Every structure is written in C-alpha cells, then in structure tokens.
Amino acid sequence: MTPVLEAVRLTKRYGRHQALADCDLHIPQGRVIGLVGPNGAGKSTLLNLSCGLIRPSSGSIRVLGAEPAASPAHLARVGFVAQDAPVYAGLSVADHLRLGAKLNPGWDGSLARRRIARAGLDPRHRAGGLSGGQRAQLSLTLAVAKRPELLILDEPAAALDPLARAGFLDTLSESVAELGAGAVLSSHALADVERVCDYLIVLAGSRVQVAGDVSALLADHHRLVGRREDVAALPPGVETVRVEHAPRESTAIVRAERRRLAGGPWRVATPDLEELVLAYMTRAAPATTRPAPTTTEASR
C-alpha cells in the first residue's frame, strides 16, 4: 500500500540554518499522525514541504505517492489548515464556501453547509468578526469540504481557549472518520495529540527522533527506577533514551523488549506519552539547553 507520506534523507536549509536534516519517514495510510517537537524543530517546514509550498534542499518527499503539489489533481487530494487559521476578513462565511466551490472540483457543498451549521456559524457573518475558534472551524470546513485523502494541520488550535480547542478536535476526529482520510496534526499540546492521534512523530534538533504507532511505541518503551549504579548497567540490547538522577534513585526511559528487563534490580513501568516525548526531546537538545523543560513548559 502506498504510504501517505514518505521522506528519504529529506533536508531543508534556509541560508546557513538547517531546518531539517536527513529525515526518513514512511507513514502508512489511514492514520491520524501527531507531529510534536519544540519550537524551531522543523515541524512547519516539514508540513510546508508536504504541501509543496517549499522545495527540499536535498533528499526527497512524496505525499500520496507523488511529489507534493505535482498537479492540480494532486493538490485536490490534500487539505491544509495553516497556523492561525487564515481567512479573508472582508468575506462572509457564505462567500468562503462559494470560493471553495469555485476553486475545488471535488467540493462537497452539502458537507460544507452541514459543518458550518454544526459549528454554529452564521453564513452572513464576515470572517473578520469571528472568534478564534470560529475561524478555526471555518478553515477546517474549507479543507474538509474538498474531500481530501490527507488533511495537514499546522498547530490550528494553538491560540484557542480550552472549550474551542475541544470543539475543534471533535470536529477534526469526526471529519477524518467521515472522509476516511489520513491527517497530520502538528501541536505543542500533547494532550491534543493523545486525544486524536494514533501515530506519533517526534521532531527535535531538525531530525526525526522517533516515529511509529502510538500504542506500539508505548509498549516498546519502559520506565526503570532503581539505584544509580543499577540503572547505569543495563543488559545488552537496551537503548537508554533519557536518565534522571536523584539522591536516592535514578529514573531511566529505555527502549527494549520487556523480557530483557525481567528480574533486574529495578522497578519497571510503562511511561505515558508525555514522558516518552520529553525523553526524546531532551536527548536531542544541545547540552546548553538542559535540564529538560518541565511538563508544563513542554505543553505550551
């Protein structure tokens, strides 16, 4: 089956700054993908590359089996919601739907009107007078009504209050299910990713740190708690992602088959998604930026 997104040694530079470096990805179809990482990690760059808005400096990227934006037909297969949910302030909600119908040959007017009604948007209202949550709902409707095979969303709920964020995520989940589409959601809010995503990409230090099915990643990683000397002497085949030392005990996030850890002088538990993401982000951070961000800071 053709992957929804495939990258091979994907690299993007802006002058001397390297936004992405040698990224390899192979993402299967039908997944809702959470893309997470610190500011400046290259998340927006990866999404802009996926939409064909920019081109790689080297390496390759294919979306739905073709180069991004390879043709008008390919563009119609991808829906994009950019940061801050940009809309035309002077146009009404109804004007946006008419514009969408003219620009997209596969436009589903019935779906668009149904989504607008469910979001409580008055078709007569100008977009410039909408709240942040309403603008996000309008932008998502414009992307969904194309009936794309892939939705790409670049932190669309970053500025929304908790109620608007919850409504947006519910609409996203419903839309993906109705379309039978895949989606890539970039977000700083790990709770959002955990709520709607079943596939994870951690991007940090301009590189893909880990990627895979969320449930499989959590099953493959373990939290070990024990004496410092014991945690430092792990069996062969155990990859240490992060270690934190305290006066009495040390805690490590490791990747290994659980049987390799059986019977050791440590306590073993499954980390949550937040611990997993923070472990990989910390490992990728330059030494000057450590210690790792707190849970609250990383979720902002």
Buried (B, 14 or more C-beta within 10 A) or exposed (E): EEBBBBBBEBBBBEEEEBBBBBBEBEBBBBBBBBBBBBEEBBBBBBBBBBBBBBEBBEBEBBBBBBBBBBEEEBBBBBBBBBBBBEBEEEBBBBBBBBBBBEEBEEBBEEBBBBBBEBBEBBBEBBBEEBEBBBBBBBBBBBBBBBBBBBBBBBBBBBBBEEEBBBBBBEBBBEBBEEBEBBBBBBBBBBBBBBBBBEBBBBBBBBBBBBBBBBEEBBEBBBBBBBEBEBBEEBEEEBEBBBBBEEEEBBBBBBBBEEEBBEEBEBEBEEBEBBBBBBBBBBBBBEEEEEEBBEEEEBBE
